[in-house]
Amino acid sequence: MSKNSPKEKEIIEAARNRFAHYGFSKVTMEEVALDVGMGKASLYYYFPNKEDLFKSVIQKEQDLFVEEIKNLIRQNLTATKKLEDYVSKRLEYFQQLINLATLNVHSFVDIKSMFKELFKSFEDQELLLLQKIFDEGKSKGEFDKSVTEKTTRIFLHLLQGLRLRIIKSININRTEKVNYAELREETMRFVNIFSKGIESS
């Protein structure tokens, strides 16, 4: 969990609300400063530019997601159910990021490219969390012993691929929305097939 001062947390929360409502491109630093009752110059003391502020907002979203998954892992559920719930929460997280970016999926791709290190760190955290679920499945006899760290990477990469397919299907010159229903249906079907494929025989 990232550490922020109380004032930084207040600014991040205000910015999060603004970005979620208007999108990254339409929000100004002046608007965020007004929301927290401070001058723009004071806001720049905490965040030198809008990109830094947005990065902190994304970090908050990632932290919240990771905490949610840690809580999920602690629950008394089958490993398969945990995988399904993980994927469902991951879809919600993706939808939230799209809303923050600008309600335009291609701007989300640009944002992700801008903060490569942040998203790479998040992917590493995801792999560790997923590995815990797979390891639990093996230890309880749900999943085959042949399931390895490589299996975890393949699972995550296939999830990313399904999401990318939806993104690429959207016309960049139009303000089409992500078809979340289609993405959810395909993703949950994939999880079901994958889980059956690694079941202990």
MARTORTOR-854298 format. One record per residue (C-alpha): x, y, z; residue in one letter. Coordinates in steps of 0.05 Angstrom, whole numbers, plus 32768, in hexadecimal, padded with zeros to 4 digits. Last residue first. Layout:
XYZa
...
This chain:
7F707D2B7F0Fs
7F7E7D6E7F30s
7F5D7DA57F0Ae
7F8B7DCD7EDDi
7F607DCA7E9Dg
7F1F7DD47EC4k
7F3A7E167EE0s
7F4F7E2E7E9Af
7F0B7E1F7E7Ci
7EE67E437EB4n
7F167E7E7EB3v
7F0D7E847E68f
7EC17E857E6Fr
7EC97EBC7EA4m
7EF47EE57E74t
7EC67EDD7E38e
7E887EF07E5Fe
7EAA7F2A7E83r
7EC67F477E42l
7E837F427E1Fe
7E5F7F647E59a
7E967F987E5Ey
7E8E7FAE7E15n
7EC07FE77E1Av
7EA180287E04k
7EA680457DBEe
7EBC808E7DB9t
7ECF80887D70r
7F1080937D4Bn
7F35805B7D70i
7F0180287D5An
7EFC7FF47D92i
7F0F7FAC7D81s
7F557FB87D9Bk
7F3C7FC57DE2i
7F127F857DE2i
7F4D7F5B7DCAr
7F7A7F7D7DFDl
7F4C7F667E36r
7F4E7F1E7E1El
7F9A7F227E17g
7FA37F3D7E5Dq
7F7C7F027E78l
7FA77ED37E4El
7FE67EF37E6Ah
7FCD7EEA7EB1l
7FBF7E9F7EA7f
80007E957E82i
80277EB67EBBr
80057E897EEEt
80137E4B7EC5t
805C7E5F7EC2k
805D7E627F0Ee
804A7E197F0Ct
800D7DEB7F09v
80287DA47F03s
800C7D937F47k
7FC67D947F29d
7F947DC37F49f
7F5E7DB47F7Ce
7F8B7D8A7FAAg
7F8A7DBB7FE3k
7FD47DCB7FDCs
7FCD7DD37F90k
7F927E047F95g
7FB77E2A7FCBe
7FF37E307F9Ed
7FC77E497F65f
7FA77E7E7F92i
7FEA7E947FAEk
80077E987F68q
7FCE7EC67F54l
7FE27EF77F8Bl
802C7EF57F77l
801B7EFE7F2El
7FEE7F397F3De
80257F5B7F65q
80557F537F29d
801F7F707EFCe
80187FAC7F29f
80627FB97F26s
805F7FB67EDAk
80237FE67EDCf
804A80197F04l
808880117ED9e
8061801C7E99k
803F805C7EB0f
803A80827E6Em
802A80427E47s
7FEF80357E75k
7FD7807C7E6Bi
7FDA80747E1Fd
7FB380337E23v
7F8080557E50f
7F7B808D7E1Cs
7F6880577DEAh
7F2F803F7E17v
7F0C80817E18n
7EE380907E58l
7F1E80BD7E6At
7F5380977E92a
7F2C80937ED3l
7EF280707EB2n
7F20803E7E90i
7F4480327ED2l
7F0180237EF4q
7EEE7FF17EBEq
7F317FCE7EC6f
7F277FC87F12y
7EE17FAB7F07e
7EFF7F787ED7l
7F347F667F0Ar
7EFE7F5C7F3Fk
7EDC7F287F12s
7F207F077F04v
7F307F017F4Ey
7EEA7EE77F5Cd
7EF27EB07F28e
7F387E9E7F41l
7F1F7E9D7F89k
7EE67E6F7F75k
7F197E3F7F55t
7F457E427F93a
7F097E2C7FBDt
7EF17E5F7FF0l
7F007E6C8039n
7F157EB58031q
7F5D7ECB803Ar
7F6A7ECE7FEFi
7F2F7EFE7FE7l
7F4C7F2D801Bn
7F8E7F2E7FF5k
7F667F3A7FB5i
7F447F777FD2e
7F857F927FEDe
7FA47F8B7FA8v
7F697FAF7F88f
7F6C7FE97FB9l
7FB77FF07FAEd
7FAD7FF17F63q
7F7780267F67e
7FA480507F94k
7FDF80487F65q
7FB180607F2Ci
7FA0809E7F55v
7FEA80AA7F64s
7FFA80A57F19k
7FC280D77F0Cf
7FE381097F3Bl
802780FF7F1Bd
800781097ED6e
7FE281477EECk
8023816A7EFFn
8053817A7F39p
802781567F6Cf
802E81697FB6y
804B81AF7FADy
802281B57F6Dy
7FE381B37F97l
7FFC81EF7FBFs
800682177F7Fa
7FBF82057F69k
7FA382237FA9g
7F7F81F77FDBm
7F3781E57FECg
7F3B819A7FDBv
7F0A819F7FA0d
7F2881E27F8Bl
7F6D81C27F84a
7F4F818A7F5Av
7F2F81BD7F2Ce
7F7081E47F25e
7F9681A57F14m
7F69819C7ED8t
7F3C81617EC5v
7F2781577E7Dk
7F5F81297E65s
7F5D80F97EA0f
7F1280E97E9Dg
7ED681137EB3y
7EB480EB7EEBh
7EE980B87EFEa
7F2080EB7EF5f
7EFD811C7F24r
7EEE80E87F5An
7F3580CF7F58r
7F5081167F5Aa
7F2981237F9Ba
7F4280E17FB8e
7F8A80F07FA4i
7F8681367FC2i
7F6B811C8004e
7FA080E58006k
7FD681187FF8e
7FBC81438032k
7FBC81078062p
800480F6804Ds
800D80BC801Dn
802A80768024k
801E80437FECs
800080008000m
